[in-house]
Amino acid sequence: MNISEIHRLNELEEENDRLKRMFADLSLENLILKGKLEKSK
């Protein structure tokens, strides 16, 4: 692999980590909201 491919791979890994954190945050928020809806019934 050349330098530009390594740089691109690092960028993709960083983006993947960011998207995983975003997904985890949204999943947690979704669970919290579902719990609140269940309590209000």
C-alpha positions in Angstrom: 0.0 0.0 0.0 1.2 3.5 -0.7 1.0 6.5 1.5 -2.3 7.8 0.0 -4.0 4.5 0.5 -2.8 4.3 4.1 -4.1 7.9 4.7 -7.4 7.0 3.1 -7.7 3.9 5.2 -7.1 5.9 8.4 -9.8 8.4 7.3 -12.3 5.6 6.7 -11.5 4.0 10.1 -12.0 7.3 11.8 -15.3 7.8 10.0 -16.4 4.3 10.9 -15.7 4.9 14.6 -17.7 8.2 14.4 -20.6 6.4 12.8 -20.5 3.6 15.3 -20.7 6.1 18.2 -23.5 7.9 16.4 -25.5 4.7 16.0 -24.9 3.8 19.7 -26.1 7.2 20.8 -29.2 7.0 18.7 -30.0 3.4 19.8 -29.7 4.4 23.4 -31.9 7.5 22.8 -34.5 5.2 21.1 -34.5 2.8 24.0 -35.0 5.7 26.5 -37.9 7.1 24.5 -39.5 3.7 24.2 -39.3 3.2 27.9 -40.9 6.6 28.5 -43.7 5.7 26.1 -44.3 2.4 28.0 -44.5 4.2 31.3 -47.0 6.7 30.1 -49.5 4.0 29.0 
